[in-house]
Amino acid sequence: MPSDSHGAPWCGLVYPAQVSVSSQQEQVMNRSAASKWLSLPLFCGVLAISGCVSNEAKKTDVPEKTETSTATKPAPTPVASSACKDSSAAKKSTGKKPAKGSAPQAPACAPEEAPAKTTSSGAYDLSKNKPVADSSKVEAGQGTRVKGINDWEGEITGIPAANSKFTRLKIGMPLQQVFDLIGQPTDQGAYITGKAFIPFYFGSDKSRWEAVYKGQGRLIFADQAGFGTAQYLIWIIHNSNEYGYR
């Protein structure tokens, strides 16, 4: 018969010491199992919290899409010219008032810009010229420089009168041709210029011829280059108040 460590025979009976040991082991196992079951929800909760935190971090990392709308500039409203009749003037003349909520009507027409008024003497633009009060006090450079025929250059001063004969003339015309076109002057005469005193100068304009026309103005002619005696028109002075004598 088998016996225990104290020499007592073993008959399948359980001693109290063995019962207490086994009960303690069962309690430990139950506690460990209970702790496992309790730790499982806690672990799931931790996972859920960490997932939420990570999602929030991702949301903060990703910048929110902002819709940018480009403001469109309104089209410029057409400006009505004073020459056009706008709708308001037409309504005042007819006495009818526009219906409520109706859009204002645009001007009926867009008039063309009127050309600037220019004063001309034949083919020359004299819009920048000023009237001449005294022809004897006119100086070179006060008028408009022009280029005439036969490569002659000259000047036109003053504003031509309404019935001026000078508008038929061109710079560079010879003296006799001018007289044939507009007739003989009221007074005329010659004088020399400073170029006549330049040594070895054989150019033009050493002497001049002045023709005065009453109520028209004055014409200045210059001699040709070299030793010729012909005179050519180089300066037209418009003066409607010209009294006719030098």
LINSUL-V555944 format. One record per residue. N is the residue number from 1. RES is the residue in one small letter. PHI is phi in whole degrees, -180 to 180 (NA if undefined). Layout:
N_RES_PHI, N_RES_PHI
//
This chain:
1_m_NA, 2_p_-70, 3_s_-132, 4_d_-86, 5_s_-73, 6_h_-94, 7_g_92, 8_a_-83, 9_p_-68, 10_w_-99, 11_c_-118, 12_g_82, 13_l_-87, 14_v_-105, 15_y_-85, 16_p_-59, 17_a_-62, 18_q_-67, 19_v_-66, 20_s_-67, 21_v_-64, 22_s_-66, 23_s_-67, 24_q_-64, 25_q_-64, 26_e_-64, 27_q_-64, 28_v_-64, 29_m_-65, 30_n_-63, 31_r_-65, 32_s_-65, 33_a_-67, 34_a_-64, 35_s_-64, 36_k_-64, 37_w_-68, 38_l_-73, 39_s_-74, 40_l_-64, 41_p_-63, 42_l_-62, 43_f_-65, 44_c_-65, 45_g_-62, 46_v_-63, 47_l_-63, 48_a_-64, 49_i_-65, 50_s_-65, 51_g_-65, 52_c_-66, 53_v_-63, 54_s_-66, 55_n_-65, 56_e_-65, 57_a_-64, 58_k_-65, 59_k_-65, 60_t_-71, 61_d_-70, 62_v_-81, 63_p_-69, 64_e_-70, 65_k_-78, 66_t_-106, 67_e_-82, 68_t_-103, 69_s_-107, 70_t_-81, 71_a_-74, 72_t_-84, 73_k_-75, 74_p_-67, 75_a_-67, 76_p_-64, 77_t_-78, 78_p_-65, 79_v_-93, 80_a_-80, 81_s_-80, 82_s_-67, 83_a_-74, 84_c_-86, 85_k_-89, 86_d_-84, 87_s_-67, 88_s_-65, 89_a_-65, 90_a_-66, 91_k_-69, 92_k_-65, 93_s_-69, 94_t_-85, 95_g_84, 96_k_-94, 97_k_-95, 98_p_-71, 99_a_-68, 100_k_-65, 101_g_83, 102_s_-82, 103_a_-74, 104_p_-66, 105_q_-84, 106_a_-76, 107_p_-56, 108_a_-70, 109_c_-147, 110_a_-118, 111_p_-69, 112_e_-76, 113_e_-68, 114_a_-72, 115_p_-64, 116_a_-65, 117_k_-73, 118_t_-127, 119_t_-99, 120_s_-121, 121_s_-123, 122_g_72, 123_a_-99, 124_y_-108, 125_d_-92, 126_l_-116, 127_s_-65, 128_k_-94, 129_n_-75, 130_k_-115, 131_p_-63, 132_v_-107, 133_a_-95, 134_d_-135, 135_s_-66, 136_s_-72, 137_k_-103, 138_v_-75, 139_e_-117, 140_a_-65, 141_g_98, 142_q_-85, 143_g_-110, 144_t_-109, 145_r_-77, 146_v_-136, 147_k_-112, 148_g_-105, 149_i_-84, 150_n_56, 151_d_64, 152_w_-85, 153_e_-116, 154_g_-154, 155_e_-142, 156_i_-125, 157_t_-117, 158_g_82, 159_i_-117, 160_p_-66, 161_a_-72, 162_a_-64, 163_n_-109, 164_s_-69, 165_k_-81, 166_f_-68, 167_t_-68, 168_r_-89, 169_l_-99, 170_k_-134, 171_i_-61, 172_g_100, 173_m_-71, 174_p_-71, 175_l_-57, 176_q_-64, 177_q_-65, 178_v_-63, 179_f_-64, 180_d_-68, 181_l_-80, 182_i_-117, 183_g_94, 184_q_-78, 185_p_-76, 186_t_-70, 187_d_-148, 188_q_-159, 189_g_180, 190_a_-115, 191_y_-156, 192_i_-97, 193_t_-110, 194_g_-66, 195_k_-68, 196_a_-68, 197_f_-99, 198_i_-82, 199_p_-62, 200_f_58, 201_y_-94, 202_f_-120, 203_g_-83, 204_s_-85, 205_d_66, 206_k_-80, 207_s_-139, 208_r_-133, 209_w_-123, 210_e_-113, 211_a_-119, 212_v_-110, 213_y_-122, 214_k_-65, 215_g_74, 216_q_-120, 217_g_139, 218_r_-135, 219_l_-125, 220_i_-115, 221_f_-115, 222_a_-120, 223_d_-76, 224_q_-79, 225_a_-72, 226_g_85, 227_f_-112, 228_g_-77, 229_t_-115, 230_a_-70, 231_q_-118, 232_y_-130, 233_l_-69, 234_i_-124, 235_w_-151, 236_i_-116, 237_i_-115, 238_h_-85, 239_n_-157, 240_s_-70, 241_n_-97, 242_e_-61, 243_y_-87, 244_g_105, 245_y_-136, 246_r_-75
//
